[in-house]
Amino acid sequence: MPKKPQALRAHVTQLEMTAPPKVSLPVPVNLQTAVIRAPEIPLHFYRYLYRQVGKRWHWYNRLRLSDAQLSQFIHHPRVSVTVLYVNGAPAGFFELSKESDTLTELSYFGLFEHAIGLGIGKWFLLQALYAAWQDMPEKVTVTTNTLDHPRALQLYQMMGFSPVSTSEAIVQPMTDQELFRALDG
C-alpha cells in the first residue's frame, strides 16, 4: 500500500481590491498570445489546466471532485474560466466567480511551468483583473498562501490588492494513485 504523502502547512492570506487596476502593460514582445474565455469548458481540459498550473503549488481541491461536483462549480452561470495560449499552446488560466453583484473572486490564476519566466505573468494577471472588473463590482478578492509562487503575494499587492486576513491551513497532497484516478476520467 503506497504511503500517504505528508500533509503540508500553509499560511493563507486573503486580499481584496476596491478599485480597478491603475496600471497598464503591453503584451510581451516576441510571443503570440491569445486569451480565450471557455464557457462550457470540457471537464478533462479543465482538470488538465488545473493540474498543469497547480502541480508546483499543491492544488488538489478541484482534482478531488467528481465530474458532477466539478461541473457544478465551473459551469455555474456566475463562474468563468479563461485560458491563456502562448505560441499556440495552453500556457495558463484564470477562473472568476461572481459571488454577488458587488463581489467577484479571482478563484484560480496561474501559468504553466513553461510560461513562467517569459515575462507574461503580470500582463496575464492584468487581463484577469480587467475581466473581474468588467461588471463593476465593489471589490475583487483573491486568496494566496505560502505554497504558492514565492512572489504571488507581492504581485497581487503590486496590482492593487491589500491583505485583509490571514489564517493557517493544512493541505493534504494526493497519492500518485489518487492523481491518476482523478486525471484518467
N, C-alpha and C positions, 0 to 999 in steps of 0.2 A: 504494500500500500504506500503510495507516494506521500512524503511528508508535507504537511500543510505549510505554506510559506509563513514566515514570521510577520505578525501584524506590525504596521508602521505607524508612528506617531506623527501628527501634523499640527502645526499652528495655523489656524484658519483666520483670514482677515476678510471681512465683508466691507465693500466700498460702495459709494454712491456718487453720482454727479447730478447736479441740479440745473445745468445749462449745457447746451450743445458744445462740442469742442470748438475751440477758437483757433486751432492750428489747421493748416492745410499742407499737404505733402504731395509732391509729384509722384507719378508712377515710377518705380525704379527703372533705370535705363537698362537696355540690353536684355530685357525679359518680355516675353509675350505673356500678358496676363488676361484672365477673364474671371469675373466674379459673377456667379450664376446662382440665383435662388432656385431651390429644388423643392417645389410644393408637393407632394406625394412621393418623396424620395423612397426608393425601394429599401426595405429593412436591411438586406445584406450589404448594400452600398453604404448605408448609414453606419452599420457596425464596422465596416472596413475603414471608413473615415475616422470614426471614433477610436478605433484601435491604433491606426497609424499615427494619429496625433497624440493619443493619450498613453501609449505604452511606456514612454520615458517618464511620464508624470504620474503613473499609478492610477489611471482612470479605469474603474471596474464597474461602477454602478449600473450603467446602461447595458453592459455586457451580461449582467446577471438577470436581465428582464426577459420574459417570454416574448414571443412575437406579438401577442395581443397587448401585453403591457407596453412594449416599446412603441407599437403603432399608436396606442392611446396617447402617449406623450408627444411623439414627433409629428403625428398627423392631425393634432388638435388645431382648430382654426386660429388660435392665438399664438401658435408656435411657427417659426420659420427657420429653415435650415438653408444656409447659403454656402456654396462650395467655391474655393479658390483653385483656379487652374494656372499653372505656370508652364510655359512652353508646351502646352497641350496635355499635360498630365495633372491629376489632382495633387494639390500641394497644401491643402488646409481647409478648414471650415469654421463657421460660427453658427451658433444657434441662439435665437432670440425668443423669449417668452413674454408676451404682453400680459402681465399679471392682472392689470386693470387699466382703465383709461388714463390713469396717472402714473403708472409704474411699468417699466419694461426691464426685464432681466437679461443680461448677456449670460446665458446659461453655460455655454461652452464656446471656447475660442482657442485656436491653435494652428500650428503649422506641422506638416510632415517633417521628418528629420532632414530630408534632402533640401528643404526650403529654408531651414534655419541657417542664418549666415549670409543669405542672399540680399539682405537689406530690405526685405519686403514686410517684415513683421509690423512695424509702426504704421506703414501705409495700409496694410490689411486691417489692423485694428481700427484705424480711422474709418474705413469703409463700413465696418461693423457698427461703429458709433453713429455714422450718418444714417444707417438703416434703423438703428434703435431710436433715433430722434425724429424719424420721419413722421410719426403720428403725434408729435409734440407732447410727450408725457411730462409730468412734473419732475420725474427723476428716473435715472437708469442705474441699475445696480449690477455688481459683479462680485464674485467670491473667488479668492485665490488661497493658496496655502503653501507651506514650506516644501512640499513635494513638487511644486510647480517649477517652471523655469526660474532660475535664480534672479532674473531681472523682471519677472512678471509684475510684482508689486510696484516696483519703481516705474515701469512702463505705464501701468494703469494710472498712477499718480501724475505722471508727466502729461497724460492725455486729459486730465481734469477730474479724475476720481479722488475722493477723500475717504480714508478709513472711517468707519462708523462703529465697528465692533470687532472683537476677536474672541476666539474660543479654541479649544483643543479638540482634536478628533483622532480616531483610530481608523486606519484603512487596512482592511484585510485583503491582501493580494489573492488572486485566483491561482489554483494549481494549473499546471500545463494541461491536464485533462479537462478541467473546467473551461479553460480558454478554448481548447479545441472544440468542445461541445458547443460553446457559445458562438464561435465563428464558423462552424461547419453547417449550421442551419441555414 
